[in-house]
């Protein structure tokens, strides 16, 4: 049977390559850092890393690594179980309590990833008599999580508050028992920040709950790094926050839902990704606690990240590149054509700058881009070298 399937799959893969949509996986043989060794052309070479989610540069921080080593001796390697059987340690409860306090929520529940966290919320909280109103550019994990629920689905144009109100009005007039507005805090392909104050105002007007996936914000957005609710002054008005431990908070893995106490309590009883997945490895939980310690004095890292971001965006704009507006550390360089974006990434790698071209289905057709991600670990010289490499690569590509 598989022989015929194999031919179909190979044809599909050939079509992906022919369209310039193939996504190669580069191999690095060093820890995640501002500089990594990337295997290219069969040989590893040191390059500047401008495509990781390592916003604060904590992925290889010595204190985080030391905490992980200590945790291996204290807590072991893995739990080999789910939470409600025999997979809960004190370190997991401590991390949940610390995240709740940091994010200003009543309780927190840990997941193996934020994808699982988003996959476990909607089906648990919403039934066929309810409605979920989702931003059109929300992360794939939110889209998939909504698909698992039986709730009525409404979608509003990205950050369009007039459209959001239309969808809320329609859901209300349709007799929805519960209404949940869900948005990314920061949209990962664009670097745009959701207008949370306006979203909360509309939610209040139409008696809806608000959920924010703040994966690309917690740790460095807001005065204390508490994310987009802190940035917009609505920490007490957001009902559910989902996020990851795998980006600014150390870069390992794991996710969470921080929310009202009753919501978390129900998730512990009925959220399928939580009930049927092994517990987050204790070494990650312990290292994440150390990250939260570091965040209390990470103001200098957040300042450095903001400076690097401003420098890159300013210089690239001066050089005539099309950068989506904003001040987030995600700085998309718009290319348009998928093949051209992929070739640009290859030319940049040759010049010692590691970036990735994003194309369909990750972004819409015709909107291929190179998503540059700044880090506090980058030096000013690193940022200037990256811009110079873009200028040089463009000259070769267009020459």
Secondary structure, DSSP 8 states (H G I E B T S, - for coil): -HHHHHHHHHHHHHHHHHTT------EE-S-SSSEEEEEETTEEEEEEE-SSS-TTS-TT-HHHHHHHHHHHHHH-S---S-HHHH---HHHHHHHHHHHHHHT-SEEEEES-HHHHHHHHHHHH--TT-EEEEETT--HHHHHHHHHS-SEEEEE-TT-HHHHHHHHHHHHHTT-SSEEEEEESB-TTT--B--HHHHHHHHHHTT-EEEEE-TTTTTTSSTTS--HHHHTT-TTT-SEEEEESSSSS-SS--EEEEE-HHHHHHHHHH-HHHHTS----HHHHHHHHHHHHHHTT-HHHHHHHHHHHHHHHHHHHHTT--B-SSSSSEEEEEEESHHHHHHHHHHHHHTTEE--EE-TTTS-TT-EEEEEE--TT--HHHHHHHHHHHHHHHHHHH-
